[in-house]
Amino acid sequence: MRFINLLIMVVGLALLAGCGDGDGPATPIKPVIVADLPAGPEFGGSIVEPLLGEPSNLIPPLATDSTSHAVAKQVYVSLLKYDKDINLVPYAAESFEVLNDGKLLKFKLREDIFWFDGHQLTAEDVEFTYKLMIDPETPTAYAENFKVVKRFGLTGRFSFEVEYERPFAKALVTWAMDILPKHALENEDLLNTKYSRDPLGAGPYKVKEWVPGSQMVLEANPDFFEGKPYIEQIVYRMIPDLSTQFLELKAGNLDSMNLTPLQYLYQTSGPGWDGSFQKFEHLSFGYTFLGFNFKHPFFKDVRVRRAIDHAIDRREIVKGVLYGLGEAANGPYKPGTWQYNDEIKPRAYELETARKLLAEAGWIDTDGDGLLDKDGVPFVFSILTNQGNTQRIKTGVIIQQRLKDIGIKVELRTVEWAAFIKEFVDKGRFDTIILGWNILQDPDIFSVWHSSQAVERGLNFTRYINPELDDLLERGRRLVIQKKRKPIYDAVQRILHEDVPYCFLYVPKSLPIVQARVQNIKAAPAGISYNFTKWWIPKSLQRQP
């Protein structure tokens, strides 16, 4: 324990040394005086935000990384979107109906939406996107929700209907997809098209510039159907390290970022910060995990996976890595939501139990060197995670030490984000991996856990296959009533707990910070960016494009 405390202290001090000693920004940012603000919103200016990694592809069905989707949501539009209270509401759709106990959906599109090149967005674009998703030649991880559609039919130039054989819980969520332009993509090779880097959308922003490895600039779409965004440009800078991002924030070169707990608690208050920045705090819709590669011979034995789970003290990680700003994870759902199974208790931190399980699995220290081996093979494996994410890296260091305590040697490797996804995650080239998933509003986790997704570029990249789990996931997505779905997903969590395909680690708090010059930021259950197009900056405080 002394070692871990010392380790966290050293890492924390190193981070402090890299980011200053808690004083204000190097280039003082003037506090915003409310009395000096104009009476209403003003157009113009730019906002500079960091990205840990470069987007892999701006054709959304082909992308599996959050960075690509974060940029794409500014470029494309969907039929539905989530409002501030996380309810699905019309977006490109003017209206929709749910009929026949949920087996029939009818949509009417708005008629004032145009692609960036002036073509009108119609129901044929939605039909094209649907057909693209179910085409076996399309390399997408998101096809399953569309494959359960019994019939898709156009009923007019701006209307269509979707029929299901049986009620489908994620029917509406499915149609919150990004719509793709038929006239531009129908004859394109999606794996080799200019539109993956120069996307043709109909959303609030369009890509103006993309300098690989450096920055991406989006400019406001003057023809956006909900009204031109107030902020003229979004500048995304590729900064693959949170410490460097913080230095840039302090220097006034960034307008926002997601803080680490250390930065939030100890480095962003006092002179130069108070009145100059807005800070927010809420439990995020995401969790971090240690995933096992089921093609690796060490992890085929559930006793080994349970032993490793017993050797991880999540309270230690939440305290040492998150500084208390988060919760221990105990499954794939957010604590406090209806789908979270309160009856499943976290696996206790018990090193002796871990050692006993490993011995039962045949892992014994035969030569007294402190390292377990079996049939002459030492228990050595690597944990892979992405560069720049200090929380994951520190989590890996703690796990590395705890597994050393039970006779397992762990090598910690970090890889730049784009290569991490493309060369390792998508191809299943790892022993174990520390990564995170977003927690969606619907409990259907078919695309991550069903055996059909255990393929290259599939989201089940750990290659976990469990027929009982498959059956539950298939049944759960066919139900609509929450009371009937609850037992299904309780059973899903029970399987994941007992079989340990992941060691669920923590649900961190989201800690965004934004310069106070940016106005109309309103925190809500959905976070702060749900109304981004309505953020604005007073002309007197605008950073010019």
Secondary structure, 3 states (H helix, E strand, C coil): CHHHHHHHHHHHHHHHHHHCCCCCCCCCCCCCCHHHCCCCCCCCCEEEEEECCCCCCCCHHHCCCHHHHHHHHHHCCECEEECCCCCEEECCEEEEEEEHHHCEEEEEECCCCECCCCCECCHHHHHHHHHHHHCCCCCCCCCHHHHCEEEEEEEECCEEEEEECCCCCCHHHHCCCECCCHHHHCCCCCCCCHHHCCCCCCCCEEEEEEECCCEEEEEECCCCCCCCCCCCEEEEEECCCHHHHHHHHHCCCCCEEECCHHHHHHCCCCCCCECCEEECCEECCEEEEEEECCCCHHHHCHHHHHHHHHCCCHHHHHHHCCCCCEEECCCCCCCCCCCCCCCCCCCCCCHHHHHHHHHHCCCECCCCCCCCEECCEECEEEEEEECCCHHHHHHHHHHHHHHHCCCCEEEEEEECHHHHHHHHHCCCCCCEEEEEEECCCCCCCHHHHCHHHCCCCCCCCCCCCCHHHHHHHHHHCCCCCHHHHHHHHHHHHHHHHHHCCEEEEEEEEECEEEECCCECCCCECCECHHHHHHCECCHHHCECC
